[in-house]
Amino acid sequence: MSINIKNLITLAEQGDAEAQFNLGRMYHYGEEVAENLEEAVKWYLLAAEQGQAKAQNVLGFMFQVGKGVAVDQVEATKWYRRSAEQGNVHGQFSLGDIYLFGLLGTIDPVEAFKWYRLAAEQGYVYAQANLGLMYGKGIGVAKDPVEAIKWYRLAAEQGHADSKMELEKLIK
């Protein structure tokens, strides 16, 4: 089914945040239009400024890796945080990464744990695996093999191979 691009552009220009997000996505991936990352960022930004959580998360990614914009970890974090605070699982996970890997210049495993936990509680497999690791090694939280097993098991049940291996090590 083909999207009527003219109608979508009209809605986006009228300020419809969902249309802006969808138009940004189309430019981002070259769907129905020529790929244009700068144009994608323009539409994502308009949607994100209206509180569209998916646009905020994608905009965070664009700033984090420099797609259509210059790399800017502070700007990436700002948009991930806005998305995460609305409960967007991908924003929460990405914010966890920002803090765990010190992408703002300082590693903060406690803050990383907080955001991974929120994503893991929503069933996000990679966040569950990270909690298994963090509990297993005592990163950002007290070492707790029982909690490590719990989170690795949840991730393993979703097919996460590394979690299956870690679970086997802990259960032996």
N, C-alpha and C positions, 0 to 999 in steps of 0.2 A: 504494500500500500504506500503510495507516494504522499508525502506531506505537501500541502499547498504552502510553499515557501512565502508567497506574497501575503497570505493571511497571517502567517506566523510573524513576518516582519512587521506587519501592521499592528498586531497585538503587542509585540515587543516594543515598538516605538510608542505605543500608548501607555507603556509602563507595566505591562503584565509580567510579573517576575518569573512565572513558569515558562512563558514564551521566551523571555530573555535567556533563561537557563538553557532551554532547548535549542535556541538559535546559537548560543555559545557552543553548545555541544556539537551542533552540525558543522560549524566552522572549525572546531577543534579537530574533528575526525574526518572532515571532508565528505560529509553525508549530504547529498542533494545540492551541495555548493562546493566550490573549490576550498581546499584546506587553507585556513588563514588564521594563524595563532594569535596575531594581534587583534583581529576582529573577534575572535573567541574570547579573549581576555576582556575586551570592551563590554561584551554582552554578559559575561559571567559577573563582572564588576557591578553592572547595573542591577542584576538580580541579587547579588550578595549584599549590596547596600540596602536592599529592601528586606533582608533577613532570610533569604532563601538558603537553607542550610547546605544543600548539595552544591550550590554555586560557591558558597563560602569555602567548602572543603576543596573543591576543584581549584579554586583560585589560590588556596594555600599551596596546593601541589605545583601550580604554575610558577609561583614565586619561589618555591623551594628548589625546583630544578631548572628554572630559567626558560620556560616555554612561553614565548610570546612577550616576555618581560625579562628584565635583568634579575639574576638571582638575588633574593633579599630574604634572609631567614627571619628577620624581625617581622616583615610584612606577611610571610608565610605563617608564622606563629599566630599573628593577629587573626588571620582568617580561619586557621584551624581551630583556634580557641572559640571564636564566634560560632562555628559549626558544632564543635564539641559541647558547648554549653547548651545547645538546643537538643542534645542527645544524639547527634549524628555519630554513629559508630566509627565511621572512617575518620572523621575529625578527631574523635577521642584517641583512636589508635595512633594517628599521625602525630598528635600532640605528645603522646607517650614517647614516640620515637625522638621527637625534638629534644625532650628532656633526658632520655636515656643516653643518647649519643652526643649530647652537648652541642647541638647545632646552633645554640645561641652563645656559645663560648664557655658555658658552665654546665657540667653534668649534674643532674638533680634526679637521682634514682627514686627518691620518695615521691616527687611530683610525677615522674614517669609511671610509677606503680599506681598512683591515684587514677590516672587517665586510662591505663591499660585495664584496670579493674572495672571501670565503667563500661568499657567496650566488651570485656570478657563476660560480664553479667548479662549482656545482650546476646551472647552466644557467638561472638566473633572469634573464630578459631585461632587466628594468629595472636590475638590478645590473650586467649586462654593458654596458649603455648608459652607466651612470654611470662605469664604469671607462674606457670609451672617452674620455669627457669629461675625467676626471681625468688620464689619461695624455696626452691631447691638449693640455691646458692646464698640466700640471705642478702639479696640486692634490693635495697630500698624498703625492706621489710625484714622482720626477724626470720631466720631460717626455720622452716617448718615442713618436714618431709611429708606429713599427712596432707597439708594443703597443696604441696607440689604434686602429689599423686592425684589429688582431686582435679586440679586444673589440667594436668597432662592427660588424665583419663578423658575429660570432656573434649579436649582437642583431638585425642586419638580416635574417639568415637566418631568424629567428623572426618576421619581419614588423614589427619596430620601425621606424616611418617616419622618425623623427628620426635614428636611427642610419644609415639608408640615405642620407639627405641628407649627414650628416657624413662618411660613408665616401666619397661621391662627391667632396666637397671635398678630402679628403686624398689621394685617388688621382690627381687631376688634376695 
